Amino acid sequence: MKGGWRRIGKLDLDTSRAPWAATHAALPVAEPVRDGVWNLYLSLRDDRGRARIGRTQLTVDPPALTPLEPDPVLDLGPLGAFDDSGVVTSSLVRQGDTRFLFYTGWSLGVTVPFYLMAGIAVSRGNGAFKRLSAAPLLDRQAVDPFLTASPFVAVEDRRWRMWYVSGSDWIASPSGDPRHRYNIRYAESDDGREWRRDGRVCIDYADAREYAFARPWVVKDADGYRMWFAVRGDRYTIGYAESADGITWQRRDAAAGLMPSTQGWDSDSVEYPCVFDHRGTRYLLYNGNDYGRTGVGLARWDASA
């Protein structure tokens, strides 16, 4: 890809009708509604730091968000479940009049700070999203023994494909506290519910400084697959990779990734990409400092940059 991302700016979000949404507006997922309008799903935290999934609408011309809907699209899971301490957006798939919302559930740990597991909720006929099960979609197993998260799902010729985050281990950080390490892996399914996993790694640590990946976002173009993802070393940046088959990837962060800006709301970190096209232009939704505490912003691809 020739060019670069040009920042449009941070999008103001009115949360006054949603008292549960105290902080953050993280992990954007854009769902087309009509020309120039998208439902935008975001993860917002209450005053105890627990995330729920909310919804607003996005327009690009001009860039704007409607007020956040009063009620969460997806609330916390039942006590003791894998998602009783938070639910955060990941990706959305529409099949006919059914929508599948893939998400990450949080629960708190003792020996480690938290556990993450991928989940799924379904909406039929534009109705409310309901969990298919109180159990996770991707539970821990031999090839994913620590955690699963951030499933990005696409359907190609009735084959469901998933790129997701998996924990490779926990290690002691320089401060002595447990530090998670996770990379991006691949799975397939016939129905979006039962997934075949063999531990295949798509995006791995480039060097010893990197220790966490988050939110893969995959686009299939005429010349192959492109993936944007958040990657963390000293701070989160947005990386980029290309693939001919969606399985074997080559990282090319410098070609189409995004680094923090020199000042302002996204000067410390950038993360959680969501990529979509509108009238021949590619756009990027992303978060800035402190995991989305400063909000969500928009950039567009400029081939002349």
N, C-alpha and C positions, 0 to 999 in steps of 0.2 A: 504494500500500500504506500502510495506517495502522498505526502501531506502531513497533517497533524491536527490535533484537537484544539479548537478555539473556544475558550470559556465564554459562555453567555452570562453566567452569574448564578447566585443563589436564588432559589425560589421561595418567596414568603408563603408561609402556611399558617392559616388561622385555625387554632385548636380550641377556641373559646366555647364551642358547643360540645366538646368532648372532655369533660373534667378528668377522665382517667388518663389522658395523654399529657403528662407533666413535662417530659423531656424527650429529646431525640426525635429523629424522623429518618430512620435508617433503612437500608436494603430495599431500594425502590424496585417495583415490578410494574411495568406498563402493559395494560391490556387495551387493545384497540376497541373503541366504541363506535365512532364514525369518523369521517375525514377530519383530521386535525384535532381530535379529542380522544383521550385515553383515560380509562380508570387507572389510578395510580395507587398501588398498595404499598403501605409503609409500616415499619415496626416502630412503635412509640412506647415509651416506658412510663409507668406510674411512679408515684413518689417513693416507692420501695424498690425501684429499679427493675420491675418485672415488665417485660415487653408483651404487648398485644398487637394484633394486626389491624390497622385502620385503613380507610379508603378516602381518597379525594379524587378530583378530576384534573387532568393536565391539558392545557392548550399550549401550542408552540408559537402561534402567531396571533397575539403576542404571547411570550412565555408567562404563564400564570397558573395558579392552583386555586380551586374552589375551597371553601372551608371544609375541614375534616368532618366526616359524618359523625353523628353523636355516639353511635354504638360501634364497638369493635366488629370487624368482619369475622375474626376468630379470637375467642377469649382463652384464658388459661385452661389447661386440662384439669381433670379431677385430681384431688389430693392423692399423692403417691404415684401418679402417672409420670411418664417420661417428660411431659411438658407442663408440669404443674407450677413451674417457676418462670416460664416465659415461652412465647411462640414468636418466631420471626419469619418473615417472608423469604421465599427462595425462587420459585418459578410457577408459571400457570400455563396449563394446556387446555385447549377447548376441542372437544370432539362432539360435533352436532350441537345439541342444546345442553350438553354436560360440560362443566368446567372442573378441572382437577387442580387444586391448589396444593403445591408441594411446599413444605415448610420445615423449619428446624425447631425442635422442642428442647427446652432447657430444664434441667433439674440440678439441685445443689448436691455437692459431695462433701465428704469428710477428709479423706486422705488427699484428694484433689479438689479444687474449688468447684468444679461443675462437671456435668455430663451432658453431651449433646446427642440427639437422635433425630433422624429424618422422619417426618410424618406426612400425612396426606388428608385433605378434606375435600369434599365434593359438593358442588352446587348443580342442581338440575332445574332447567327452565328458568334461569336467573333467580332462583330461590336462594335461601341462606346456605352458607357453607357449613357442612356437618362432617365431623370426623368419620372415616370409614371404620375406625377402631380406636379404642383407648390405648392400644399397643402401638409401638413405632412401626413405620413402614420398613425401615432398615435397622433391625436390631443388631446388637453386637454378635459376632460370630468369628469363626477361625481367621478369616481374611481381614476382618475389621474388628479387632478385639477391644478397642478403646472407645471409639465414638464414630458416628456418622453425622453428616450435616450438609447443608447447602445444596440439595439436589437440583440440578438444572436438567429438565426433561424435554425431549422433543420426540415427535412421532414421525417416522419415515417408512412409507409403504407398510403400514401396520406393525412395524417394529418400533417398540418404545426404547429410546436410548437415554441414558443418564450419565452425567458427569457430576461427581459429588466429592465432598471432602471426607477424608478418613484419617483418624488419628494413628500415627505410626508409633508413638510412645509419649510418655511423660518423662521429663528430665528435671534435674535441679537447676534453677536459674542462677545467675551470679549472686542474687540475694539469698539463695537457699530455698526459695519457694518453688513449688512445682510449676514447670512450664510445659504447656502443651506443644506438641509438634504434629502437624497434619499436612497431607498433600492431597492432590486431586486424582481421583480414580474413576473407573468406568464400569457400568453395568448395563444389562439389557433385560427386556421383559416382553411378554406377549400381550399383556393386558394392563400394564401400569401398576399392578398390585403385587405380583410375585416377581422378584428380581433375581437374576443370575449374576453372581459376583465371583470373580476369581482373583481379586487383588491386583488387577492390572492398573499400573500407575501411568497416568497421562502427563501430569506436570509434577516434577519433583524438585527438591531443594537444589538451587544452583550452586550454593556454597554454604559454608558453616554458619554464616550470619543469618540465613533464612531459616525460619522455623514454623511459619504458619501461612496457609493459603485460605482464602475465603471467597465465597460467591463466584463460582465460574459462570460465565454467560457465553453461550455458543451461538454463532450465526453461520448458516450454510449459504455461501455465495456460489455463483456459477463456477468459480475457479477453486473451490475448496472450502474448508471449514476455518473459522476464526474464533478464537476464544479470548475473552478478557477476564481477568480475575484479580482479586486483591492478594498481594503478597507482602509479608511482613518480615523485615529484618530489624534495623534500628527504628523504622516506622513503616506504616502501611503506604504502599504505592500501588498503582494499577499496572499489571503486567499484560502481556499479549503473546499469543502463540498461533501458529498456523498448522493445518493438517490436511492431507489428501483424503483420509478415510474417517476422521473423527476419533481415531484410536492412538496413532503415533503422531506426536506433536513436536514442533520445533519452536522454542521460545524466541521471540523477536521483540522484546520489550521496547527497544529504542524505536521501532518502526511505528507502533501505534498505541503504546502505553501512555500513562499520564503520571506526572510527578507533582508533588505539592507546589503550590504557587509561592511567590516570594513574601506575601503578606496576606492577612485576612483570614476568612473563615475556613479556608482549605490550605493553610500554609504549613501545618504540622504533619498532616497526612491526607491521603485520598484513598477511598476504598469503595467496595460494593458496587461494581459497575452494572448498569442495565442499558443495553444497546437496542435501538430501534430505528427504522427508516421512515421518512415522511417526504413525499414529493421529490424523490431523488436525492435527498440529503440524509446522511447518517447522523444520529444524535446519541449522546451519552448522558445518562443520568448517573450521578455518583454522590457519595457522601464525603464530608471533609473531616475536620478535626474531631477527635474524641469519639470515634465510632458512630458518627452521625448526630452528636449532640448539637453541633452548629447547623444542622439542616441538610437539605438536599439541593444539588446544583445541576445545571444543564450545560453541556458543551456540544458543539457541532463539528463534523469533520470538514476540514478545509484542504482540498487537494493541492492548493497553491502554497500552503504554509511550509 
